[in-house]
């Protein structure tokens, strides 16, 4: 049986890197101090090892593409990969 037509067997469709993510990262799960700095993250029930870009989804939906680009640049500067 030729499996090349199935997405599960197409390596280029899978993330090249994976990591541990929160899984439901949005402002309601972030603890913010009086200086607008994130000081904690709560509710880790959706945490898993997968494509790290999943945790950027809510940021994109809330703040748009330009702010997503800023977040990705900061994430990469801190040693993250996308």
C-alpha positions in Angstrom: 0.0 0.0 0.0 1.4 3.4 -1.0 1.2 5.7 2.0 2.7 8.8 0.3 -0.7 10.4 -0.2 -1.5 10.4 3.5 -0.5 13.6 5.4 0.8 11.6 8.3 3.6 10.2 6.1 4.5 13.6 4.6 7.5 14.8 6.7 7.3 18.4 5.2 3.9 18.9 6.8 5.1 18.2 10.4 6.9 20.8 12.5 10.7 20.6 12.3 11.0 21.3 16.1 8.7 20.7 19.0 8.6 21.8 22.6 6.6 21.9 25.8 3.7 24.4 25.5 0.9 25.7 27.8 -1.8 24.8 25.3 -4.4 27.4 26.3 -2.3 30.6 26.6 -4.4 33.7 26.6 -4.7 36.8 28.9 -7.1 35.1 31.3 -4.3 32.6 32.2 -1.6 35.2 32.7 -0.8 36.9 36.0 0.2 40.5 35.4 1.9 42.9 37.9 1.2 46.7 38.2 4.0 47.4 35.6 2.2 45.2 33.0 4.8 42.5 33.3 3.7 38.8 33.1 4.7 37.3 36.4 3.0 33.9 36.1 0.9 31.6 34.1 -2.0 29.5 35.5 -4.1 26.5 34.4 -1.7 24.0 32.8 -4.3 21.4 32.1 -3.8 21.6 28.3 0.0 21.4 28.5 1.7 19.1 26.0 4.8 18.5 23.9 4.0 19.7 20.4 4.5 22.5 17.8 5.4 25.6 19.9 3.6 27.9 17.5 0.3 26.7 19.0 0.8 29.0 22.0 1.0 32.1 19.7 -2.5 31.7 18.3 -4.4 33.7 20.9 -1.8 36.5 20.7 -2.3 36.7 17.0 -6.1 36.8 17.3 -6.1 39.4 20.0 -3.3 41.8 18.8 -2.9 41.1 15.0 -0.1 40.2 12.7 2.3 43.1 13.5 2.2 42.3 17.2 2.7 38.6 16.5 5.8 39.5 14.6 7.1 41.5 17.6 6.3 38.5 19.9 8.1 36.1 17.6 11.2 38.4 17.5 11.3 38.6 21.3 10.8 34.9 21.6 13.6 34.2 19.2 15.9 36.7 21.0 15.3 34.8 24.2 16.4 31.6 22.6 13.1 30.2 21.3 12.6 28.7 17.9 9.7 29.0 15.5 
